[in-house]
Amino acid sequence: MGCELTGPMRSIELDATSRATVGRFVWKCYIAVAIALLARANTLETASKCMLLYAALMIMVASFTRQRYYAESFNHWSEALWLAFVAAGLHLMQ
């Protein structure tokens, strides 16, 4: 009664837009943590606020470019949600 893997393992292939979105998200996380480490305030709080600012900017970009949230591909809406989720997690950790 164990969990068996049926079929070969397939890697997940992302389209160019999704790869760019994931890359931007990772860079924004790095930059927010770097800013938080250089600030003289609480590191988690500063990183959380930076990520919230980035999320707000991504919402504005997605709105101005009239993007929709798609299940098939990541875009600025996805990035805004991820940034807000990580910011909320950092806020709860402090």
Phi and psi restraints in degrees (range 20) as a CNS / XPLOR table:
assign (resid 1 and name C) (resid 2 and name N)
       (resid 2 and name CA) (resid 2 and name C) 1.0 -88.6 20.0 2
assign (resid 2 and name N) (resid 2 and name CA)
       (resid 2 and name C) (resid 3 and name N) 1.0 171.7 20.0 2
assign (resid 2 and name C) (resid 3 and name N)
       (resid 3 and name CA) (resid 3 and name C) 1.0 -85.0 20.0 2
assign (resid 3 and name N) (resid 3 and name CA)
       (resid 3 and name C) (resid 4 and name N) 1.0 115.2 20.0 2
assign (resid 3 and name C) (resid 4 and name N)
       (resid 4 and name CA) (resid 4 and name C) 1.0 -107.3 20.0 2
assign (resid 4 and name N) (resid 4 and name CA)
       (resid 4 and name C) (resid 5 and name N) 1.0 145.5 20.0 2
assign (resid 4 and name C) (resid 5 and name N)
       (resid 5 and name CA) (resid 5 and name C) 1.0 -90.9 20.0 2
assign (resid 5 and name N) (resid 5 and name CA)
       (resid 5 and name C) (resid 6 and name N) 1.0 116.9 20.0 2
assign (resid 5 and name C) (resid 6 and name N)
       (resid 6 and name CA) (resid 6 and name C) 1.0 -103.6 20.0 2
assign (resid 6 and name N) (resid 6 and name CA)
       (resid 6 and name C) (resid 7 and name N) 1.0 114.6 20.0 2
assign (resid 6 and name C) (resid 7 and name N)
       (resid 7 and name CA) (resid 7 and name C) 1.0 100.5 20.0 2
assign (resid 7 and name N) (resid 7 and name CA)
       (resid 7 and name C) (resid 8 and name N) 1.0 165.9 20.0 2
assign (resid 7 and name C) (resid 8 and name N)
       (resid 8 and name CA) (resid 8 and name C) 1.0 -73.6 20.0 2
assign (resid 8 and name N) (resid 8 and name CA)
       (resid 8 and name C) (resid 9 and name N) 1.0 151.6 20.0 2
assign (resid 8 and name C) (resid 9 and name N)
       (resid 9 and name CA) (resid 9 and name C) 1.0 -74.0 20.0 2
assign (resid 9 and name N) (resid 9 and name CA)
       (resid 9 and name C) (resid 10 and name N) 1.0 131.8 20.0 2
assign (resid 9 and name C) (resid 10 and name N)
       (resid 10 and name CA) (resid 10 and name C) 1.0 -114.7 20.0 2
assign (resid 10 and name N) (resid 10 and name CA)
       (resid 10 and name C) (resid 11 and name N) 1.0 139.4 20.0 2
assign (resid 10 and name C) (resid 11 and name N)
       (resid 11 and name CA) (resid 11 and name C) 1.0 -81.4 20.0 2
assign (resid 11 and name N) (resid 11 and name CA)
       (resid 11 and name C) (resid 12 and name N) 1.0 151.7 20.0 2
assign (resid 11 and name C) (resid 12 and name N)
       (resid 12 and name CA) (resid 12 and name C) 1.0 -85.8 20.0 2
assign (resid 12 and name N) (resid 12 and name CA)
       (resid 12 and name C) (resid 13 and name N) 1.0 125.2 20.0 2
assign (resid 12 and name C) (resid 13 and name N)
       (resid 13 and name CA) (resid 13 and name C) 1.0 -102.7 20.0 2
assign (resid 13 and name N) (resid 13 and name CA)
       (resid 13 and name C) (resid 14 and name N) 1.0 125.8 20.0 2
assign (resid 13 and name C) (resid 14 and name N)
       (resid 14 and name CA) (resid 14 and name C) 1.0 -101.4 20.0 2
assign (resid 14 and name N) (resid 14 and name CA)
       (resid 14 and name C) (resid 15 and name N) 1.0 146.1 20.0 2
assign (resid 14 and name C) (resid 15 and name N)
       (resid 15 and name CA) (resid 15 and name C) 1.0 -77.1 20.0 2
assign (resid 15 and name N) (resid 15 and name CA)
       (resid 15 and name C) (resid 16 and name N) 1.0 174.2 20.0 2
assign (resid 15 and name C) (resid 16 and name N)
       (resid 16 and name CA) (resid 16 and name C) 1.0 -61.7 20.0 2
assign (resid 16 and name N) (resid 16 and name CA)
       (resid 16 and name C) (resid 17 and name N) 1.0 -39.9 20.0 2
assign (resid 16 and name C) (resid 17 and name N)
       (resid 17 and name CA) (resid 17 and name C) 1.0 -64.5 20.0 2
assign (resid 17 and name N) (resid 17 and name CA)
       (resid 17 and name C) (resid 18 and name N) 1.0 -42.5 20.0 2
assign (resid 17 and name C) (resid 18 and name N)
       (resid 18 and name CA) (resid 18 and name C) 1.0 -66.6 20.0 2
assign (resid 18 and name N) (resid 18 and name CA)
       (resid 18 and name C) (resid 19 and name N) 1.0 -41.6 20.0 2
assign (resid 18 and name C) (resid 19 and name N)
       (resid 19 and name CA) (resid 19 and name C) 1.0 -62.1 20.0 2
assign (resid 19 and name N) (resid 19 and name CA)
       (resid 19 and name C) (resid 20 and name N) 1.0 -41.3 20.0 2
assign (resid 19 and name C) (resid 20 and name N)
       (resid 20 and name CA) (resid 20 and name C) 1.0 -65.0 20.0 2
assign (resid 20 and name N) (resid 20 and name CA)
       (resid 20 and name C) (resid 21 and name N) 1.0 -39.1 20.0 2
assign (resid 20 and name C) (resid 21 and name N)
       (resid 21 and name CA) (resid 21 and name C) 1.0 -64.4 20.0 2
assign (resid 21 and name N) (resid 21 and name CA)
       (resid 21 and name C) (resid 22 and name N) 1.0 -45.7 20.0 2
assign (resid 21 and name C) (resid 22 and name N)
       (resid 22 and name CA) (resid 22 and name C) 1.0 -63.3 20.0 2
assign (resid 22 and name N) (resid 22 and name CA)
       (resid 22 and name C) (resid 23 and name N) 1.0 -41.2 20.0 2
assign (resid 22 and name C) (resid 23 and name N)
       (resid 23 and name CA) (resid 23 and name C) 1.0 -62.2 20.0 2
assign (resid 23 and name N) (resid 23 and name CA)
       (resid 23 and name C) (resid 24 and name N) 1.0 -44.2 20.0 2
assign (resid 23 and name C) (resid 24 and name N)
       (resid 24 and name CA) (resid 24 and name C) 1.0 -62.5 20.0 2
assign (resid 24 and name N) (resid 24 and name CA)
       (resid 24 and name C) (resid 25 and name N) 1.0 -41.6 20.0 2
assign (resid 24 and name C) (resid 25 and name N)
       (resid 25 and name CA) (resid 25 and name C) 1.0 -60.4 20.0 2
assign (resid 25 and name N) (resid 25 and name CA)
       (resid 25 and name C) (resid 26 and name N) 1.0 -46.7 20.0 2
assign (resid 25 and name C) (resid 26 and name N)
       (resid 26 and name CA) (resid 26 and name C) 1.0 -63.6 20.0 2
assign (resid 26 and name N) (resid 26 and name CA)
       (resid 26 and name C) (resid 27 and name N) 1.0 -44.2 20.0 2
assign (resid 26 and name C) (resid 27 and name N)
       (resid 27 and name CA) (resid 27 and name C) 1.0 -62.5 20.0 2
assign (resid 27 and name N) (resid 27 and name CA)
       (resid 27 and name C) (resid 28 and name N) 1.0 -39.6 20.0 2
assign (resid 27 and name C) (resid 28 and name N)
       (resid 28 and name CA) (resid 28 and name C) 1.0 -65.8 20.0 2
assign (resid 28 and name N) (resid 28 and name CA)
       (resid 28 and name C) (resid 29 and name N) 1.0 -35.9 20.0 2
assign (resid 28 and name C) (resid 29 and name N)
       (resid 29 and name CA) (resid 29 and name C) 1.0 -65.6 20.0 2
assign (resid 29 and name N) (resid 29 and name CA)
       (resid 29 and name C) (resid 30 and name N) 1.0 -44.1 20.0 2
assign (resid 29 and name C) (resid 30 and name N)
       (resid 30 and name CA) (resid 30 and name C) 1.0 -59.9 20.0 2
assign (resid 30 and name N) (resid 30 and name CA)
       (resid 30 and name C) (resid 31 and name N) 1.0 -46.2 20.0 2
assign (resid 30 and name C) (resid 31 and name N)
       (resid 31 and name CA) (resid 31 and name C) 1.0 -65.2 20.0 2
assign (resid 31 and name N) (resid 31 and name CA)
       (resid 31 and name C) (resid 32 and name N) 1.0 -41.5 20.0 2
assign (resid 31 and name C) (resid 32 and name N)
       (resid 32 and name CA) (resid 32 and name C) 1.0 -62.9 20.0 2
assign (resid 32 and name N) (resid 32 and name CA)
       (resid 32 and name C) (resid 33 and name N) 1.0 -41.3 20.0 2
assign (resid 32 and name C) (resid 33 and name N)
       (resid 33 and name CA) (resid 33 and name C) 1.0 -68.6 20.0 2
assign (resid 33 and name N) (resid 33 and name CA)
       (resid 33 and name C) (resid 34 and name N) 1.0 -39.6 20.0 2
assign (resid 33 and name C) (resid 34 and name N)
       (resid 34 and name CA) (resid 34 and name C) 1.0 -62.9 20.0 2
assign (resid 34 and name N) (resid 34 and name CA)
       (resid 34 and name C) (resid 35 and name N) 1.0 -43.6 20.0 2
assign (resid 34 and name C) (resid 35 and name N)
       (resid 35 and name CA) (resid 35 and name C) 1.0 -62.4 20.0 2
assign (resid 35 and name N) (resid 35 and name CA)
       (resid 35 and name C) (resid 36 and name N) 1.0 -41.7 20.0 2
assign (resid 35 and name C) (resid 36 and name N)
       (resid 36 and name CA) (resid 36 and name C) 1.0 -65.7 20.0 2
assign (resid 36 and name N) (resid 36 and name CA)
       (resid 36 and name C) (resid 37 and name N) 1.0 -35.9 20.0 2
assign (resid 36 and name C) (resid 37 and name N)
       (resid 37 and name CA) (resid 37 and name C) 1.0 -71.1 20.0 2
assign (resid 37 and name N) (resid 37 and name CA)
       (resid 37 and name C) (resid 38 and name N) 1.0 -29.3 20.0 2
assign (resid 37 and name C) (resid 38 and name N)
       (resid 38 and name CA) (resid 38 and name C) 1.0 -82.9 20.0 2
assign (resid 38 and name N) (resid 38 and name CA)
       (resid 38 and name C) (resid 39 and name N) 1.0 -20.8 20.0 2
assign (resid 38 and name C) (resid 39 and name N)
       (resid 39 and name CA) (resid 39 and name C) 1.0 -76.1 20.0 2
assign (resid 39 and name N) (resid 39 and name CA)
       (resid 39 and name C) (resid 40 and name N) 1.0 156.9 20.0 2
assign (resid 39 and name C) (resid 40 and name N)
       (resid 40 and name CA) (resid 40 and name C) 1.0 -93.0 20.0 2
assign (resid 40 and name N) (resid 40 and name CA)
       (resid 40 and name C) (resid 41 and name N) 1.0 7.4 20.0 2
assign (resid 40 and name C) (resid 41 and name N)
       (resid 41 and name CA) (resid 41 and name C) 1.0 -97.3 20.0 2
assign (resid 41 and name N) (resid 41 and name CA)
       (resid 41 and name C) (resid 42 and name N) 1.0 -174.4 20.0 2
assign (resid 41 and name C) (resid 42 and name N)
       (resid 42 and name CA) (resid 42 and name C) 1.0 -60.2 20.0 2
assign (resid 42 and name N) (resid 42 and name CA)
       (resid 42 and name C) (resid 43 and name N) 1.0 126.1 20.0 2
assign (resid 42 and name C) (resid 43 and name N)
       (resid 43 and name CA) (resid 43 and name C) 1.0 -63.4 20.0 2
assign (resid 43 and name N) (resid 43 and name CA)
       (resid 43 and name C) (resid 44 and name N) 1.0 -47.7 20.0 2
assign (resid 43 and name C) (resid 44 and name N)
       (resid 44 and name CA) (resid 44 and name C) 1.0 -65.4 20.0 2
assign (resid 44 and name N) (resid 44 and name CA)
       (resid 44 and name C) (resid 45 and name N) 1.0 -40.1 20.0 2
assign (resid 44 and name C) (resid 45 and name N)
       (resid 45 and name CA) (resid 45 and name C) 1.0 -65.2 20.0 2
assign (resid 45 and name N) (resid 45 and name CA)
       (resid 45 and name C) (resid 46 and name N) 1.0 -42.6 20.0 2
assign (resid 45 and name C) (resid 46 and name N)
       (resid 46 and name CA) (resid 46 and name C) 1.0 -66.4 20.0 2
assign (resid 46 and name N) (resid 46 and name CA)
       (resid 46 and name C) (resid 47 and name N) 1.0 -43.3 20.0 2
assign (resid 46 and name C) (resid 47 and name N)
       (resid 47 and name CA) (resid 47 and name C) 1.0 -63.2 20.0 2
assign (resid 47 and name N) (resid 47 and name CA)
       (resid 47 and name C) (resid 48 and name N) 1.0 -40.0 20.0 2
assign (resid 47 and name C) (resid 48 and name N)
       (resid 48 and name CA) (resid 48 and name C) 1.0 -61.9 20.0 2
assign (resid 48 and name N) (resid 48 and name CA)
       (resid 48 and name C) (resid 49 and name N) 1.0 -44.3 20.0 2
assign (resid 48 and name C) (resid 49 and name N)
       (resid 49 and name CA) (resid 49 and name C) 1.0 -67.4 20.0 2
assign (resid 49 and name N) (resid 49 and name CA)
       (resid 49 and name C) (resid 50 and name N) 1.0 -38.1 20.0 2
assign (resid 49 and name C) (resid 50 and name N)
       (resid 50 and name CA) (resid 50 and name C) 1.0 -62.1 20.0 2
assign (resid 50 and name N) (resid 50 and name CA)
       (resid 50 and name C) (resid 51 and name N) 1.0 -43.4 20.0 2
assign (resid 50 and name C) (resid 51 and name N)
       (resid 51 and name CA) (resid 51 and name C) 1.0 -67.8 20.0 2
assign (resid 51 and name N) (resid 51 and name CA)
       (resid 51 and name C) (resid 52 and name N) 1.0 -35.2 20.0 2
assign (resid 51 and name C) (resid 52 and name N)
       (resid 52 and name CA) (resid 52 and name C) 1.0 -65.3 20.0 2
assign (resid 52 and name N) (resid 52 and name CA)
       (resid 52 and name C) (resid 53 and name N) 1.0 -38.6 20.0 2
assign (resid 52 and name C) (resid 53 and name N)
       (resid 53 and name CA) (resid 53 and name C) 1.0 -63.8 20.0 2
assign (resid 53 and name N) (resid 53 and name CA)
       (resid 53 and name C) (resid 54 and name N) 1.0 -44.9 20.0 2
assign (resid 53 and name C) (resid 54 and name N)
       (resid 54 and name CA) (resid 54 and name C) 1.0 -60.8 20.0 2
assign (resid 54 and name N) (resid 54 and name CA)
       (resid 54 and name C) (resid 55 and name N) 1.0 -41.0 20.0 2
assign (resid 54 and name C) (resid 55 and name N)
       (resid 55 and name CA) (resid 55 and name C) 1.0 -62.3 20.0 2
assign (resid 55 and name N) (resid 55 and name CA)
       (resid 55 and name C) (resid 56 and name N) 1.0 -42.5 20.0 2
assign (resid 55 and name C) (resid 56 and name N)
       (resid 56 and name CA) (resid 56 and name C) 1.0 -63.3 20.0 2
assign (resid 56 and name N) (resid 56 and name CA)
       (resid 56 and name C) (resid 57 and name N) 1.0 -40.2 20.0 2
assign (resid 56 and name C) (resid 57 and name N)
       (resid 57 and name CA) (resid 57 and name C) 1.0 -64.3 20.0 2
assign (resid 57 and name N) (resid 57 and name CA)
       (resid 57 and name C) (resid 58 and name N) 1.0 -39.4 20.0 2
assign (resid 57 and name C) (resid 58 and name N)
       (resid 58 and name CA) (resid 58 and name C) 1.0 -68.3 20.0 2
assign (resid 58 and name N) (resid 58 and name CA)
       (resid 58 and name C) (resid 59 and name N) 1.0 -32.9 20.0 2
assign (resid 58 and name C) (resid 59 and name N)
       (resid 59 and name CA) (resid 59 and name C) 1.0 -65.2 20.0 2
assign (resid 59 and name N) (resid 59 and name CA)
       (resid 59 and name C) (resid 60 and name N) 1.0 -41.4 20.0 2
assign (resid 59 and name C) (resid 60 and name N)
       (resid 60 and name CA) (resid 60 and name C) 1.0 -65.7 20.0 2
assign (resid 60 and name N) (resid 60 and name CA)
       (resid 60 and name C) (resid 61 and name N) 1.0 -42.4 20.0 2
assign (resid 60 and name C) (resid 61 and name N)
       (resid 61 and name CA) (resid 61 and name C) 1.0 -62.0 20.0 2
assign (resid 61 and name N) (resid 61 and name CA)
       (resid 61 and name C) (resid 62 and name N) 1.0 -45.7 20.0 2
assign (resid 61 and name C) (resid 62 and name N)
       (resid 62 and name CA) (resid 62 and name C) 1.0 -63.8 20.0 2
assign (resid 62 and name N) (resid 62 and name CA)
       (resid 62 and name C) (resid 63 and name N) 1.0 -37.3 20.0 2
assign (resid 62 and name C) (resid 63 and name N)
       (resid 63 and name CA) (resid 63 and name C) 1.0 -70.3 20.0 2
assign (resid 63 and name N) (resid 63 and name CA)
       (resid 63 and name C) (resid 64 and name N) 1.0 -45.5 20.0 2
assign (resid 63 and name C) (resid 64 and name N)
       (resid 64 and name CA) (resid 64 and name C) 1.0 -66.4 20.0 2
assign (resid 64 and name N) (resid 64 and name CA)
       (resid 64 and name C) (resid 65 and name N) 1.0 -30.9 20.0 2
assign (resid 64 and name C) (resid 65 and name N)
       (resid 65 and name CA) (resid 65 and name C) 1.0 -92.1 20.0 2
assign (resid 65 and name N) (resid 65 and name CA)
       (resid 65 and name C) (resid 66 and name N) 1.0 4.7 20.0 2
assign (resid 65 and name C) (resid 66 and name N)
       (resid 66 and name CA) (resid 66 and name C) 1.0 55.0 20.0 2
assign (resid 66 and name N) (resid 66 and name CA)
       (resid 66 and name C) (resid 67 and name N) 1.0 43.8 20.0 2
assign (resid 66 and name C) (resid 67 and name N)
       (resid 67 and name CA) (resid 67 and name C) 1.0 -79.6 20.0 2
assign (resid 67 and name N) (resid 67 and name CA)
       (resid 67 and name C) (resid 68 and name N) 1.0 154.5 20.0 2
assign (resid 67 and name C) (resid 68 and name N)
       (resid 68 and name CA) (resid 68 and name C) 1.0 -115.2 20.0 2
assign (resid 68 and name N) (resid 68 and name CA)
       (resid 68 and name C) (resid 69 and name N) 1.0 156.3 20.0 2
assign (resid 68 and name C) (resid 69 and name N)
       (resid 69 and name CA) (resid 69 and name C) 1.0 -80.0 20.0 2
assign (resid 69 and name N) (resid 69 and name CA)
       (resid 69 and name C) (resid 70 and name N) 1.0 119.0 20.0 2
assign (resid 69 and name C) (resid 70 and name N)
       (resid 70 and name CA) (resid 70 and name C) 1.0 -112.2 20.0 2
assign (resid 70 and name N) (resid 70 and name CA)
       (resid 70 and name C) (resid 71 and name N) 1.0 142.0 20.0 2
assign (resid 70 and name C) (resid 71 and name N)
       (resid 71 and name CA) (resid 71 and name C) 1.0 -78.6 20.0 2
assign (resid 71 and name N) (resid 71 and name CA)
       (resid 71 and name C) (resid 72 and name N) 1.0 -22.8 20.0 2
assign (resid 71 and name C) (resid 72 and name N)
       (resid 72 and name CA) (resid 72 and name C) 1.0 -84.0 20.0 2
assign (resid 72 and name N) (resid 72 and name CA)
       (resid 72 and name C) (resid 73 and name N) 1.0 -20.7 20.0 2
assign (resid 72 and name C) (resid 73 and name N)
       (resid 73 and name CA) (resid 73 and name C) 1.0 -149.4 20.0 2
assign (resid 73 and name N) (resid 73 and name CA)
       (resid 73 and name C) (resid 74 and name N) 1.0 150.0 20.0 2
assign (resid 73 and name C) (resid 74 and name N)
       (resid 74 and name CA) (resid 74 and name C) 1.0 -86.0 20.0 2
assign (resid 74 and name N) (resid 74 and name CA)
       (resid 74 and name C) (resid 75 and name N) 1.0 147.9 20.0 2
assign (resid 74 and name C) (resid 75 and name N)
       (resid 75 and name CA) (resid 75 and name C) 1.0 -147.6 20.0 2
assign (resid 75 and name N) (resid 75 and name CA)
       (resid 75 and name C) (resid 76 and name N) 1.0 -162.7 20.0 2
assign (resid 75 and name C) (resid 76 and name N)
       (resid 76 and name CA) (resid 76 and name C) 1.0 -62.5 20.0 2
assign (resid 76 and name N) (resid 76 and name CA)
       (resid 76 and name C) (resid 77 and name N) 1.0 -31.3 20.0 2
assign (resid 76 and name C) (resid 77 and name N)
       (resid 77 and name CA) (resid 77 and name C) 1.0 -64.1 20.0 2
assign (resid 77 and name N) (resid 77 and name CA)
       (resid 77 and name C) (resid 78 and name N) 1.0 -43.4 20.0 2
assign (resid 77 and name C) (resid 78 and name N)
       (resid 78 and name CA) (resid 78 and name C) 1.0 -60.6 20.0 2
assign (resid 78 and name N) (resid 78 and name CA)
       (resid 78 and name C) (resid 79 and name N) 1.0 -45.4 20.0 2
assign (resid 78 and name C) (resid 79 and name N)
       (resid 79 and name CA) (resid 79 and name C) 1.0 -61.8 20.0 2
assign (resid 79 and name N) (resid 79 and name CA)
       (resid 79 and name C) (resid 80 and name N) 1.0 -41.3 20.0 2
assign (resid 79 and name C) (resid 80 and name N)
       (resid 80 and name CA) (resid 80 and name C) 1.0 -62.9 20.0 2
assign (resid 80 and name N) (resid 80 and name CA)
       (resid 80 and name C) (resid 81 and name N) 1.0 -41.8 20.0 2
assign (resid 80 and name C) (resid 81 and name N)
       (resid 81 and name CA) (resid 81 and name C) 1.0 -65.0 20.0 2
assign (resid 81 and name N) (resid 81 and name CA)
       (resid 81 and name C) (resid 82 and name N) 1.0 -43.1 20.0 2
assign (resid 81 and name C) (resid 82 and name N)
       (resid 82 and name CA) (resid 82 and name C) 1.0 -62.8 20.0 2
assign (resid 82 and name N) (resid 82 and name CA)
       (resid 82 and name C) (resid 83 and name N) 1.0 -44.8 20.0 2
assign (resid 82 and name C) (resid 83 and name N)
       (resid 83 and name CA) (resid 83 and name C) 1.0 -62.9 20.0 2
assign (resid 83 and name N) (resid 83 and name CA)
       (resid 83 and name C) (resid 84 and name N) 1.0 -42.3 20.0 2
assign (resid 83 and name C) (resid 84 and name N)
       (resid 84 and name CA) (resid 84 and name C) 1.0 -65.8 20.0 2
assign (resid 84 and name N) (resid 84 and name CA)
       (resid 84 and name C) (resid 85 and name N) 1.0 -38.4 20.0 2
assign (resid 84 and name C) (resid 85 and name N)
       (resid 85 and name CA) (resid 85 and name C) 1.0 -65.1 20.0 2
assign (resid 85 and name N) (resid 85 and name CA)
       (resid 85 and name C) (resid 86 and name N) 1.0 -45.7 20.0 2
assign (resid 85 and name C) (resid 86 and name N)
       (resid 86 and name CA) (resid 86 and name C) 1.0 -65.9 20.0 2
assign (resid 86 and name N) (resid 86 and name CA)
       (resid 86 and name C) (resid 87 and name N) 1.0 -39.7 20.0 2
assign (resid 86 and name C) (resid 87 and name N)
       (resid 87 and name CA) (resid 87 and name C) 1.0 -61.5 20.0 2
assign (resid 87 and name N) (resid 87 and name CA)
       (resid 87 and name C) (resid 88 and name N) 1.0 -42.4 20.0 2
assign (resid 87 and name C) (resid 88 and name N)
       (resid 88 and name CA) (resid 88 and name C) 1.0 -64.3 20.0 2
assign (resid 88 and name N) (resid 88 and name CA)
       (resid 88 and name C) (resid 89 and name N) 1.0 -40.0 20.0 2
assign (resid 88 and name C) (resid 89 and name N)
       (resid 89 and name CA) (resid 89 and name C) 1.0 -63.6 20.0 2
assign (resid 89 and name N) (resid 89 and name CA)
       (resid 89 and name C) (resid 90 and name N) 1.0 -43.3 20.0 2
assign (resid 89 and name C) (resid 90 and name N)
       (resid 90 and name CA) (resid 90 and name C) 1.0 -64.8 20.0 2
assign (resid 90 and name N) (resid 90 and name CA)
       (resid 90 and name C) (resid 91 and name N) 1.0 -37.5 20.0 2
assign (resid 90 and name C) (resid 91 and name N)
       (resid 91 and name CA) (resid 91 and name C) 1.0 -64.1 20.0 2
assign (resid 91 and name N) (resid 91 and name CA)
       (resid 91 and name C) (resid 92 and name N) 1.0 -39.8 20.0 2
assign (resid 91 and name C) (resid 92 and name N)
       (resid 92 and name CA) (resid 92 and name C) 1.0 -69.7 20.0 2
assign (resid 92 and name N) (resid 92 and name CA)
       (resid 92 and name C) (resid 93 and name N) 1.0 -27.6 20.0 2
assign (resid 92 and name C) (resid 93 and name N)
       (resid 93 and name CA) (resid 93 and name C) 1.0 -74.6 20.0 2
assign (resid 93 and name N) (resid 93 and name CA)
       (resid 93 and name C) (resid 94 and name N) 1.0 -20.7 20.0 2
